[in-house]
Amino acid sequence: MTHPVRPEVTIVEKKLLSDNWYFLHKVSFDYTGRNGKTSRLDREVYDRGNGATILLYDPKRDLVVLVRQFRMPAYMNETDGLLIETPAGLLDGEHPEEAIRREAIEETGYQVRDVRFLFKCFMSPGAVTELIHFYVALIDVEDRISDGGGLEEENEDIEVLEVPLSQALIMVESGEILDGKTIMLLQWALLNREKLR
């Protein structure tokens, strides 16, 4: 595989459009591509920081722990807004592993022991800067130390779901699970099921 020719990028202007929740900028830049042609382009870029997500898998019961919560952007796109997801959250200055340990307890009540890093990826690189770190952890019933459900002071209303892995995969096919990071982790689990036992 050949190395790509790196584009030449010069940011001309970065204008803050909103900082109401996170940061939305309009970025004007000169882009010189592989053909040597330079074009002036404008893009809106949403910066909400980086995040982490985790697949909690119980090998004894062959199930995954997921959460269901309301997401306004999903609601605005012809759904009821209730998405089934793997526990996740923003790093807020923490190391990704520490952040996902905190999120797992807050959202599900499960305290994770051994956390394994899998990969990281951009979920919507055309508009969002967020890079998500993906993890997996094996759990059992003794690891549940609270009810979870999120933080009341953050107005989180999170339902904890314990779903057989095979059923979760069917829920992807049926469209009941629509969240990208969750689908990626469930597919990873399907491909690596024997390693999880």
Sequence and secondary structure as in RCSB ss.txt:
>XXXX:A:sequence
MTHPVRPEVTIVEKKLLSDNWYFLHKVSFDYTGRNGKTSRLDREVYDRGNGATILLYDPKRDLVVLVRQFRMPAY
MNETDGLLIETPAGLLDGEHPEEAIRREAIEETGYQVRDVRFLFKCFMSPGAVTELIHFYVALIDVEDRISDGGG
LEEENEDIEVLEVPLSQALIMVESGEILDGKTIMLLQWALLNREKLR
>XXXX:A:secstr
       EEEEEEEEEEE SSSEEEEEEEEEE TTS EEEEEEEEEE   EEEEEEEETTTTEEEEEEEE HHHH
TTTS SEEEE  EEE TTS HHHHHHHHHHHHH B  SSEEEEEEEES TTTB  EEEEEEEE  GGGB S    
 GGGT   EEEEEEHHHHHHHHHHTS   HHHHHHHHHHHHTGGGG 
